[in-house]
Amino acid sequence: MIIDFFASVGRVFINFILSAGRLGLFFSESLIRLFQRPIYFRQILEQFLHIGYFSLPVVGLTALSSGMVLALQSYTGFSRFSAEGAVATVVVLSITRELGPVMAGLMVAGRMGASMAAEIATMRVTEQIDALTTLSTNPIKYLVTPRVLAGFLMLPLLVLVADVLGVFGGYIVGVYQLEFNAGTYLQQTLKYLEYKDVLSGLIKAAAFGVIITLMGCYHGYYSTRGAEGVGRATTNAVVSASVLILFMNYALTALLFDK
């Protein structure tokens, strides 16, 4: 029983190392293909639309509601210590540093990560990827590189929109429900906000964009045959992207705000 236990642990560890190595090679090849011709501008523009423009509604509504709830909960907590004036500062720092990039990343992971995995896995099942290879078209260059590039560029733009809407949601609750003075609220919002706070959120967003697109493409590209494989690839893409976003968020926070 002891030997079987260690054997099973060893198999899990070896499979993890193999998957991590394959993922690293997959990501490396997608980056190398970025600087090689031909450049599929149409594919890149389509991914800009799918990842960026079509994700605006869900990201905007999530950020707006998060800012409103954050202002309300901050006021409830700070009122116990007579520190209601810190609500505006807490809202803007929380949105720009953490909630904006994390919530946008998770929403896009749920929307686009699943979509990419399902699309590419279906192409694998129907042998369309093999057809691309037959036509002398590199599948990673054609399918993966445009998505990774679009995720890297569009997530920071989505986070900028999320930051504005999140702070605006806090402003609505603070001024019209909690009865803060509008001028004072805006002054407190801008007083302690630094350029580094916004920049850190954009750096996180770029990293999250790469994670989302990479996980969606990777699990779709290496999916097994059949409808069950497509479903498994979709689930794995969303779960792995979400977990990696949370771990990467901590790592980048520790790196960017290290004392």
C-alpha positions as MATLAB code, in Angstrom:
seq = 'MIIDFFASVGRVFINFILSAGRLGLFFSESLIRLFQRPIYFRQILEQFLHIGYFSLPVVGLTALSSGMVLALQSYTGFSRFSAEGAVATVVVLSITRELGPVMAGLMVAGRMGASMAAEIATMRVTEQIDALTTLSTNPIKYLVTPRVLAGFLMLPLLVLVADVLGVFGGYIVGVYQLEFNAGTYLQQTLKYLEYKDVLSGLIKAAAFGVIITLMGCYHGYYSTRGAEGVGRATTNAVVSASVLILFMNYALTALLFDK';
ca = [
       0.000    0.000    0.000;
       2.849    2.389    0.817;
       4.550    1.657   -2.511;
       1.275    2.204   -4.384;
       0.750    5.511   -2.579;
       4.183    6.849   -3.490;
       3.789    5.528   -7.027;
       0.529    7.449   -7.462;
       2.127   10.601   -6.029;
       5.050   10.165   -8.399;
       2.746    9.772  -11.396;
       0.884   12.957  -10.484;
       4.154   14.852  -10.062;
       5.579   13.579  -13.356;
       2.363   14.431  -15.215;
       2.464   17.917  -13.723;
       6.059   18.442  -14.850;
       5.241   17.165  -18.329;
       2.221   19.467  -18.606;
       4.203   22.455  -17.357;
       6.959   21.769  -19.860;
       4.512   21.376  -22.720;
       2.784   24.599  -21.707;
       6.121   26.421  -21.606;
       7.030   25.188  -25.090;
       3.562   26.094  -26.340;
       3.869   29.641  -24.997;
       7.424   30.018  -26.312;
       6.418   28.978  -29.812;
       3.461   31.379  -29.809;
       5.834   34.232  -28.905;
       8.401   33.246  -31.534;
       5.717   33.065  -34.224;
       4.673   36.611  -33.358;
       7.790   37.978  -35.063;
       7.592   35.768  -38.129;
       5.718   36.288  -41.359;
       3.010   36.094  -42.481;
       1.116   38.341  -40.079;
      -2.594   37.567  -39.979;
      -3.974   41.057  -39.442;
      -7.566   39.977  -39.930;
      -7.303   37.359  -37.207;
      -5.700   39.864  -34.849;
      -8.409   42.472  -35.450;
     -11.143   39.874  -34.936;
      -9.642   38.931  -31.577;
      -9.400   42.602  -30.617;
     -13.149   42.829  -31.144;
     -14.015   39.565  -29.396;
     -11.774   40.057  -26.367;
     -12.014   43.824  -26.022;
     -15.162   45.366  -27.481;
     -17.580   42.494  -26.873;
     -16.368   42.098  -23.282;
     -17.082   45.726  -22.378;
     -20.681   45.183  -21.134;
     -19.899   42.408  -18.650;
     -16.684   44.065  -17.428;
     -18.356   47.475  -17.114;
     -21.366   46.199  -15.173;
     -19.137   44.142  -12.874;
     -16.858   47.109  -12.138;
     -19.760   49.503  -11.592;
     -21.520   47.206   -9.133;
     -18.232   46.408   -7.360;
     -17.508   50.107   -6.818;
     -20.999   50.705   -5.457;
     -20.859   47.769   -3.062;
     -17.327   48.665   -1.960;
     -18.351   52.224   -1.091;
     -21.358   51.013    0.879;
     -19.442   48.354    2.797;
     -16.496   50.700    3.483;
     -18.839   53.292    4.924;
     -20.497   50.671    7.140;
     -17.120   49.573    8.529;
     -15.459   52.988    8.840;
     -18.456   54.527   10.555;
     -17.650   52.394   13.603;
     -14.361   54.258   13.934;
     -15.604   57.689   12.791;
     -13.444   57.412    9.650;
     -16.101   57.897    6.994;
     -13.874   60.364    5.129;
     -11.597   57.502    4.016;
     -14.322   55.860    1.923;
     -13.370   57.640   -1.304;
      -9.679   56.800   -0.896;
     -10.367   53.145   -0.157;
     -12.655   52.843   -3.166;
     -10.227   54.323   -5.688;
      -7.194   52.413   -4.389;
      -9.049   49.111   -4.164;
     -10.476   49.464   -7.658;
      -7.275   50.535   -9.405;
      -4.935   48.167   -7.581;
      -6.972   45.001   -7.144;
     -10.653   44.834   -7.981;
     -10.415   46.380  -11.445;
      -7.837   43.990  -12.920;
      -8.942   40.904  -10.968;
     -12.667   41.244  -11.667;
     -12.036   42.095  -15.325;
      -9.669   39.142  -15.640;
     -12.110   36.692  -14.098;
     -15.002   37.935  -16.228;
     -12.994   37.699  -19.431;
     -11.686   34.276  -18.378;
     -15.239   33.032  -17.964;
     -16.342   34.536  -21.251;
     -13.401   34.284  -23.637;
     -11.386   31.478  -22.047;
     -14.282   29.067  -22.485;
     -15.016   30.358  -25.974;
     -11.435   29.953  -27.177;
     -11.077   26.485  -25.694;
     -14.369   25.301  -27.206;
     -13.578   26.766  -30.625;
     -10.069   25.345  -30.910;
     -11.076   22.006  -29.365;
     -13.859   21.696  -31.929;
     -11.340   22.406  -34.664;
      -9.151   19.650  -33.216;
     -12.058   17.197  -33.121;
     -13.156   17.992  -36.678;
      -9.521   17.809  -37.895;
      -9.458   21.421  -39.048;
      -6.112   21.924  -37.283;
      -4.679   19.012  -39.260;
      -6.051   20.638  -42.403;
      -4.184   23.860  -41.590;
      -0.954   21.903  -41.308;
      -1.686   20.203  -44.625;
      -2.104   23.634  -46.222;
       1.331   24.693  -44.899;
      -0.237   27.042  -42.333;
       1.235   26.856  -38.861;
      -1.742   26.310  -36.494;
      -0.097   28.069  -33.543;
       0.788   31.066  -35.703;
      -2.752   31.224  -37.105;
      -4.815   30.360  -34.017;
      -2.798   31.064  -30.882;
      -0.544   34.048  -31.557;
      -3.359   36.493  -32.523;
      -5.308   35.576  -29.397;
      -2.345   35.950  -27.036;
      -1.433   39.305  -28.588;
      -5.018   40.542  -28.368;
      -5.312   39.460  -24.742;
      -2.060   41.215  -23.851;
      -3.177   44.495  -25.449;
      -6.921   44.569  -24.773;
      -7.086   43.592  -21.090;
      -5.331   46.806  -19.944;
      -7.849   48.849  -21.956;
     -10.715   46.933  -20.368;
      -9.219   47.551  -16.936;
      -9.007   51.288  -17.632;
     -12.726   51.270  -18.364;
     -13.339   49.145  -15.259;
     -11.367   51.603  -13.109;
     -13.400   54.568  -14.314;
     -16.734   52.816  -13.883;
     -15.783   51.352  -10.504;
     -14.784   54.755   -9.124;
     -17.914   56.254  -10.662;
     -20.043   53.618   -8.919;
     -18.456   54.532   -5.599;
     -19.100   58.207   -6.350;
     -22.805   57.565   -7.024;
     -23.278   55.716   -3.738;
     -21.127   58.151   -1.759;
     -22.789   61.325   -3.007;
     -26.398   60.303   -3.621;
     -26.924   57.619   -0.971;
     -24.412   58.357    1.779;
     -24.761   62.126    1.255;
     -21.086   63.031    0.906;
     -20.259   66.416   -0.542;
     -19.472   65.895   -4.234;
     -16.440   68.192   -4.261;
     -15.022   66.705   -1.082;
     -15.502   63.169   -2.382;
     -13.651   63.946   -5.605;
     -10.885   65.686   -3.683;
     -10.397   62.675   -1.422;
     -10.463   60.413   -4.472;
      -7.586   62.223   -6.170;
      -5.607   63.193   -3.076;
      -3.977   59.828   -2.366;
      -4.181   58.312   -5.852;
      -0.750   57.885   -7.426;
       0.369   57.031  -10.930;
       1.825   53.771   -9.625;
      -1.594   52.595   -8.446;
      -3.083   52.770  -11.927;
       0.052   51.429  -13.617;
       0.192   48.391  -11.339;
      -3.365   47.492  -12.311;
      -2.516   47.769  -16.005;
       0.555   45.554  -15.588;
      -1.594   42.953  -13.861;
      -4.176   43.210  -16.631;
      -1.575   42.532  -19.334;
      -0.375   39.450  -17.456;
      -3.951   38.254  -16.930;
      -4.687   38.710  -20.636;
      -1.791   36.427  -21.561;
      -2.889   33.847  -18.972;
      -6.503   33.791  -20.173;
      -5.719   33.424  -23.855;
      -2.878   30.981  -23.271;
      -4.998   28.676  -21.111;
      -7.917   28.799  -23.529;
      -5.723   28.021  -26.541;
      -3.607   25.404  -24.764;
      -6.479   23.296  -23.437;
      -8.331   23.570  -26.728;
      -5.276   22.698  -28.810;
      -4.454   19.585  -26.797;
      -8.018   18.427  -26.228;
      -8.926   14.799  -26.694;
     -11.222   13.502  -29.346;
     -14.993   13.713  -29.046;
     -17.582   15.972  -27.466;
     -16.475   14.989  -23.977;
     -12.986   16.282  -24.736;
     -14.386   19.632  -25.861;
     -16.324   19.999  -22.625;
     -13.329   19.005  -20.532;
     -11.092   21.474  -22.383;
     -13.581   24.287  -21.801;
     -13.837   23.559  -18.089;
     -10.095   23.203  -17.628;
      -9.432   26.449  -19.474;
     -11.721   28.512  -17.239;
     -10.623   26.878  -13.978;
      -6.901   27.017  -14.697;
      -7.071   30.616  -15.931;
      -9.028   31.735  -12.864;
      -6.667   30.008  -10.431;
      -3.577   31.348  -12.184;
      -5.028   34.858  -12.172;
      -5.417   34.738   -8.393;
      -1.891   33.402   -7.854;
      -0.385   35.860  -10.340;
      -2.261   38.695   -8.663;
      -0.570   37.927   -5.353;
       2.846   37.531   -6.970;
       2.596   40.839   -8.848;
       1.241   42.637   -5.776;
       4.174   41.416   -3.703;
       6.575   42.434   -6.466;
       5.124   45.861   -7.251;
       4.397   46.959   -3.690;
       7.288   45.297   -1.900;
       8.612   47.445    0.942;
];
